[in-house]
Amino acid sequence: MRLTICVISILLWIPSLTFAVSWQELSPAQQEVLNAYADEWANFDQQRQQRLARGADRWLAMDADDRRNATQRFERWQSLKPEQRQEMLKRWAEFRRLTPEQQQKMRDRLKRFNKMTPAQRQKLRREFQRLPPKDRARALQRMQRRADTIRRQQRPNRQR
C-alpha cells in the first residue's frame, strides 16, 4: 500500500487547485487509497491535499495493467541516482516547453524507435558508433543546434 501511495505522489506533478480538501470530503475509495496519510491529512498544505486526491482518482481509474505499469515506472524512478533523476526532470521540463507540434514529433520518433526490434535498434546504435569521430561529432552538434534553436524559440520575448 505504501508503494501505491508513493506512485500516486509521483503521478501528481500537475498544478493544484487553491482549496483544501478535508479528509471527510474524500470518497471512501480515495480514503482507502490514501489511508496511510489519514493521521497527517489535516497538516498537509492545500496543494498537497489536492495533488494526492487527484492522484487517488487517477489510481482508481486505472485498470490492473495501468497500475502495474505505474508501479514499475515508480520503482525504476526510485532506483535512479539523484543525478539521473535531476537530468530526467530537466529533460522533462525542456520537453514541456516545446510546442505541441514539436512534442508530437518527438513522440512519433520515439514510437518509431520503439517499434524497431532490438536488433534494429542495436544496428542503428552500431552505425552511429561506426561513424568516424568527426562525423559523429558533427551529428551530435547538429542535434545540439536543433535543441538550442527549439529552446530559444520557447523563451518568452524579453523587453529591454
Summary of the structure (lengths in Angstrom):
residues: 160
radius of gyration: 21.0
end to end distance: 53.2
largest distance: 65.1
contacts: 348
relative contact order: 0.08
helix: 78%
strand: 0%
